Amino acid sequence: MTDTQYMPDLHVAAARLTRWLFDEALPVWTRAGVNPGTGAFVEAIALEDGTPSSASHRGFVQPRQIYSVIEAGRLGWTGDWRAISTRALDWYLAHFLRDDGTIAHLVSADGAIESSRFDLYDQAFSMFALASAADAFPERRGRYEAAAEDLLKAVERGYRHPHAGFQESNPPSVPLRANPTCICWRRHSPGTRPAADPGGPRLPMRSWN
């Protein structure tokens, strides 16, 4: 069987998964999975009855959820993805920023920083969400690009590796993880979009070679 012979089955599977995403997963996560008081995403939902978790918020979970909702809107989901994602991102930026301009690792449900530990994944996924939001909301692009630029400068200032990428901590520690730098940061920061997308947000490119 050739590769092209599998395509009809793949299209059917993709359509089925898209229906599940739009009709089941997203309505649950944007209802039970969002704190109605703050707009932040909860960490988990109980499988039995959909009760939201009261656990503290991790620095990389919020931007991943924000990106997911924005991407769902791009794919055609008709839920209120604009309001959900912008409210969550505004809360995130208001409560997760540390004094040095980087993202904290853990914040309580009421917005208090519980762990200011630096984690490169938290910074990378924050850039991920900011790039996606800057592209999706032209009226807010300037604000989100400025936030991304400030975050990038803060990480460069405190955690840039002398040879390539970034340190895991300050003072430096090992091992160094490739994923936060190579996958999230390089591919999803504003300014790293392909030239074929001239309308996308732009920030100065960084080279670690």
Residue pairs with C-beta under 8 A, 6 or more apart in sequence:
18 75
21 72
21 77
22 72
22 76
22 77
22 78
26 69
26 72
26 77
26 79
27 79
28 45
28 50
29 41
29 45
29 65
30 69
30 79
30 80
30 81
30 84
32 42
32 45
32 50
32 51
32 52
33 41
33 42
33 45
33 52
33 65
34 40
34 41
34 42
34 84
34 88
35 41
35 42
35 52
35 109
38 91
38 109
38 110
38 111
39 84
39 87
39 88
39 90
39 91
40 57
40 62
40 88
40 91
40 92
40 109
41 57
41 61
41 62
41 65
41 66
41 88
42 52
42 53
42 54
42 55
43 53
43 55
43 56
43 57
43 58
43 61
44 52
44 53
44 55
45 51
45 52
45 53
46 52
46 53
54 109
55 109
56 106
56 107
56 108
56 109
56 114
57 106
57 107
57 108
57 109
58 105
58 106
58 122
59 96
59 103
59 104
59 105
59 106
59 107
59 119
59 121
59 122
59 125
59 126
60 119
60 121
60 122
60 124
60 125
60 126
62 88
62 92
62 96
62 129
63 89
63 92
63 125
63 126
63 128
63 129
63 130
64 125
64 128
64 129
65 88
66 85
66 88
66 89
66 92
66 129
66 132
66 133
67 125
67 128
67 129
67 132
69 81
69 84
69 85
69 88
70 81
70 85
70 129
70 132
70 133
70 136
71 132
72 79
72 81
73 79
73 81
73 82
73 85
73 136
74 136
82 136
82 137
85 133
85 136
86 133
86 137
86 140
89 129
89 130
89 133
89 144
91 111
92 126
92 129
93 147
94 111
95 107
95 111
95 112
95 113
96 103
96 104
96 107
96 113
96 122
96 126
97 103
97 104
98 104
98 113
98 116
98 118
100 154
100 157
100 158
101 150
101 151
101 153
101 154
101 157
102 118
102 122
102 123
102 151
102 154
102 155
102 158
102 159
103 122
103 123
103 126
103 151
104 113
104 115
104 116
104 117
104 122
105 115
105 116
105 117
105 118
105 119
105 122
106 113
106 114
106 115
106 117
107 113
107 114
108 114
118 158
118 159
118 169
118 170
120 155
120 159
120 166
120 168
120 177
120 180
120 181
121 177
121 179
121 180
121 184
123 151
123 155
123 166
123 180
123 185
124 179
124 180
124 181
124 183
124 184
124 185
124 188
125 184
126 151
127 148
127 151
127 152
127 184
127 185
127 188
127 189
127 190
128 184
128 188
130 144
130 145
130 147
130 148
130 151
130 190
131 148
131 188
131 189
131 190
131 192
131 193
131 201
132 188
133 140
133 144
134 140
134 141
134 144
134 145
134 148
134 190
134 201
135 141
135 190
135 193
135 199
135 200
135 201
137 144
141 201
144 190
144 201
145 190
145 201
145 202
145 203
148 189
148 190
148 201
148 203
149 203
152 189
152 203
152 206
155 166
156 206
158 170
159 166
159 167
159 168
159 169
159 170
160 166
160 167
161 167
161 172
161 176
161 208
164 208
164 209
165 176
165 178
165 181
165 182
165 208
166 180
166 181
166 185
167 173
167 176
168 174
168 175
168 176
168 177
181 208
186 192
189 203
189 206
190 200
190 201
190 202
190 203
191 201
191 202
191 203
191 204
191 205
192 205
193 200
193 201
193 202
